[in-house]
Amino acid sequence: MSQTERKPQAGPDDRFSVKLLCRNCRDPVPNIVEDFASGDLVCGNCGLVLGDRIIDTRSEWRTFANDEGDDPSRVGNAANPFLDGAQLDTVIARGGDKGSGLAKDLNRTHGRTTAQRHERNLIQAYKEISALCDAYDIPKSIVDIAKQLYKKVENEQLQRGKSNDAIIAACIFLACRQDNAPRTFKEICALTKVDRKDIGRTFKFLKSKLGANAGTTSSNDLIARFCSNLSLGQDAWRIAKQLTEKAKDMEHISGKSPLSIASACIYMASHLIGDGRDAKAISDIAGVGEATIKSTYKIIYANRKELLTSEIMERNPKASESNLIVP
């Protein structure tokens, strides 16, 4: 008699439903244990081996951590698309030598002999780009574009005679523009601690050498972010956007930067709805001097009849021209 009996199990299709029973226990509700270590099927009640050479279908998780803790991985880290080569290098762990320091020395020596300088520079630059962008909550899409730009600079050896910090700052600035989320030069300066003139020169150099689409920065691209940072509502944002679209075509305001126009329009819109922000608060957020904001506001206030059309006033019931500050 065989060790197991297979009986049809009641169901919608009896031809494909079978039930494994222990020949000793004859329990209609069998307690079958799968012992993956030995590859056996064992009855949990009497210990009779019911089958052998079973296949372990579980995930082949392994732990590659040097220290204690869980680090489950099936195939290791994914390949980095920003690095060249197969990336299947063997790395000597720093720990595991009981504090003698031998493993750390071997790791350092192995890294010097096997890793290419080109790859080490890329990895270090990528880490710095990621850290800087994380500090300003810049999206990952912009981080990836900045890394791609830096890799082009490294491959074409355009970094000669240029500061590496300035190149990284210019790549971030250019990536923000390409992803339609531009930042101002002052914001990139505050982020990277690189002088504005250095960023500007490096940006123009990379744009000409790489042939990259640098895009343009308009006032509308900046208004939404500035209004959010100033805790202004949708009404102020909507009015500021409409004012900017009309103000940029005015002859009297020609020569003013988009940043100055956006700041002055936000200043007017906030007071127009009775939720005014002073020039200093806007200056701190936008990075424009108070005097610049007030001088630009003076121009658009003088032309308010042309800007504050009936369309703007009717769409925004909270808006009242009497709330405006006379410059």
Residue pairs with C-beta under 8 A, 6 or more apart in sequence:
1 23
2 23
3 23
3 48
3 49
3 50
4 20
4 21
4 22
4 23
4 50
4 51
5 21
5 23
6 18
6 19
6 20
6 21
7 18
7 19
7 21
8 14
8 17
8 18
8 19
9 17
9 18
9 19
10 17
11 17
19 30
20 30
20 32
20 41
20 50
20 51
21 27
21 28
21 30
22 30
22 32
22 43
22 45
22 46
22 48
22 50
23 48
24 43
24 46
24 48
25 43
25 45
25 46
25 48
27 45
30 43
31 43
31 44
31 45
32 41
32 42
32 43
32 44
32 50
33 41
33 42
33 43
33 44
34 41
34 42
34 54
35 41
35 42
36 54
36 56
36 58
38 52
39 52
39 53
39 54
39 56
40 49
40 50
40 51
40 52
40 54
41 49
41 50
41 51
41 52
41 54
42 48
42 49
42 50
43 49
43 50
59 74
60 74
61 72
61 73
61 74
62 72
62 73
62 74
63 70
63 71
63 72
63 73
64 71
64 73
64 76
65 71
66 93
66 94
66 95
66 96
67 95
79 86
79 87
80 87
82 122
82 126
82 144
82 147
82 148
82 151
83 119
83 122
83 123
84 118
84 119
85 119
89 114
89 115
91 107
91 110
91 111
92 103
92 106
92 107
92 110
93 103
93 107
94 103
94 104
94 107
95 103
96 103
97 103
97 104
118 154
121 154
122 150
122 151
122 154
125 147
125 150
125 154
125 164
125 168
126 147
126 150
128 168
129 143
129 146
129 147
129 150
129 168
129 171
129 172
130 143
132 168
132 172
132 191
132 192
133 142
133 143
133 146
133 172
135 191
136 183
136 187
136 191
138 172
138 176
138 181
139 179
139 181
141 179
142 172
142 175
142 176
142 179
142 181
143 175
145 174
145 175
145 178
145 179
146 168
146 171
146 172
146 174
146 175
147 171
149 171
149 174
149 175
149 206
149 210
149 212
150 167
150 168
150 171
152 158
152 210
153 159
153 167
153 171
153 206
153 210
156 209
156 210
158 205
158 206
158 209
158 210
159 167
162 202
162 205
163 194
163 198
163 202
165 192
165 193
165 194
166 194
166 198
166 199
166 201
166 202
167 202
167 206
168 192
169 188
169 189
169 191
169 192
169 194
169 198
169 199
169 202
170 199
170 202
170 203
170 205
170 206
171 206
172 183
172 188
172 191
172 192
173 183
173 185
173 188
173 199
173 203
174 203
174 206
174 207
174 212
174 214
176 182
176 183
177 214
177 215
177 216
177 217
178 212
178 213
178 214
178 215
180 215
180 221
181 221
182 215
182 217
182 221
182 222
183 191
184 217
184 222
184 259
184 286
184 287
185 196
185 199
185 200
186 196
186 287
187 287
188 194
188 199
189 195
189 196
189 199
190 287
192 199
203 214
206 212
207 214
217 258
217 259
218 248
218 258
219 244
219 247
219 248
219 258
219 259
219 261
219 262
219 265
220 241
220 244
220 245
220 262
221 258
222 258
222 259
222 262
222 286
223 237
223 240
223 241
223 244
223 262
223 265
223 266
224 237
224 241
226 262
226 263
226 266
226 282
226 285
226 286
227 236
227 237
227 240
227 266
229 285
230 266
230 270
230 277
230 281
230 282
230 285
232 266
232 269
232 270
232 275
232 277
233 275
235 273
235 316
235 318
235 319
236 266
236 269
236 270
236 272
236 273
236 275
237 269
238 315
238 316
239 269
239 272
239 273
239 312
239 316
239 319
240 262
240 265
240 266
240 268
240 269
240 270
242 312
243 265
243 268
243 269
243 300
243 307
243 312
244 261
244 262
244 265
246 306
246 307
246 309
247 253
247 261
247 264
247 265
247 300
247 307
248 258
248 261
250 299
250 300
250 303
250 306
250 307
252 299
252 302
252 303
253 261
253 296
253 299
253 300
256 296
256 299
259 286
259 287
259 288
260 288
260 292
260 293
260 296
261 296
262 286
263 282
263 283
263 286
263 288
263 292
263 293
263 296
264 293
264 296
264 297
264 299
264 300
265 300
266 277
266 282
266 286
267 277
267 279
267 282
267 293
267 297
268 297
268 300
268 301
268 304
268 324
270 276
270 277
271 323
271 324
271 325
272 308
272 316
272 319
272 320
272 321
272 323
272 324
273 316
273 318
273 319
273 320
273 323
274 318
274 320
274 323
276 323
276 325
279 290
279 293
279 294
279 297
280 290
282 288
282 293
283 289
283 290
283 293
286 293
294 327
297 327
298 327
300 307
301 324
301 326
301 327
304 321
304 324
308 319
308 321
312 319
313 319
313 321
